[in-house]
Amino acid sequence: MSASSSSSSALRALEIVLLVLGALAAGIVYLTVPTDKLPSFMRQIPHLSGHRSRRGLAGVVGGAILLLGGIAAFARSD
């Protein structure tokens, strides 16, 4: 294994970890922060104070699927 393929593999692992953490974090924010308090890039609704449960669940499930996909990719790369 050459040094460039080793660093490429490490970079790919970092990308997968950051993607999974981002999806999980977005899901957790949607589940825990009231809709009128969300950051503007998450499309807050000013007159609604509930939580966006479907989007939160989608983020958490998406993060879990990405995590499983990352684990499968690393298992096959060995």
C-alpha distance (Angstrom), angle and dihedral (degrees) to the residues before:
residue distance angle dihedral
M1 . . .
S2 3.78 . .
A3 3.79 125.9 .
S4 3.80 92.8 -110.8
S5 3.81 94.0 53.7
S6 3.80 89.8 47.0
S7 3.81 92.4 52.5
S8 3.80 90.2 43.9
S9 3.79 89.7 53.5
A10 3.80 91.3 48.9
L11 3.80 90.9 49.3
R12 3.80 90.7 49.8
A13 3.81 90.2 50.7
L14 3.80 90.6 51.1
E15 3.82 90.8 50.3
I16 3.80 91.9 52.3
V17 3.81 92.9 47.1
L18 3.81 92.2 49.7
L19 3.80 92.1 47.4
V20 3.81 92.2 50.9
L21 3.81 93.0 46.2
G22 3.80 91.1 48.3
A23 3.80 93.4 51.8
L24 3.80 92.5 46.3
A25 3.81 92.4 46.7
A26 3.80 92.3 50.4
G27 3.80 90.5 50.1
I28 3.78 92.5 49.1
V29 3.82 91.7 48.8
Y30 3.80 91.1 51.0
L31 3.81 90.5 50.0
T32 3.80 98.0 46.0
V33 3.82 107.3 32.9
P34 3.82 119.4 72.7
T35 3.79 114.2 -114.6
D36 3.80 94.8 -113.7
K37 3.84 90.8 53.5
L38 3.83 98.8 49.7
P39 3.82 118.3 119.7
S40 3.80 112.6 -93.6
F41 3.82 93.8 -110.7
M42 3.84 88.2 60.7
R43 3.82 92.0 58.6
Q44 3.78 104.9 -109.4
I45 3.79 119.0 -153.9
P46 3.83 108.2 -143.0
H47 3.82 99.9 -155.7
L48 3.81 98.3 43.4
S49 3.78 120.4 78.3
G50 3.83 100.5 -177.3
H51 3.78 128.1 100.4
R52 3.80 127.0 -97.8
S53 3.77 96.1 -120.6
R54 3.80 98.1 169.4
R55 3.79 93.5 51.6
G56 3.79 91.0 44.6
L57 3.77 92.0 50.2
A58 3.81 90.3 46.8
G59 3.81 90.5 52.6
V60 3.79 93.9 49.1
V61 3.81 93.0 45.0
G62 3.81 90.5 46.0
G63 3.80 90.5 51.3
A64 3.80 91.2 49.4
I65 3.82 91.2 49.9
L66 3.80 90.8 49.1
L67 3.80 89.6 48.9
L68 3.80 91.8 52.4
G69 3.80 90.4 46.3
G70 3.80 90.6 51.2
I71 3.78 91.8 50.0
A72 3.81 90.6 49.5
A73 3.81 91.4 48.9
F74 3.81 92.0 52.0
A75 3.78 92.0 46.5
R76 3.80 90.8 54.4
S77 3.81 94.3 45.1
D78 3.82 93.5 64.4
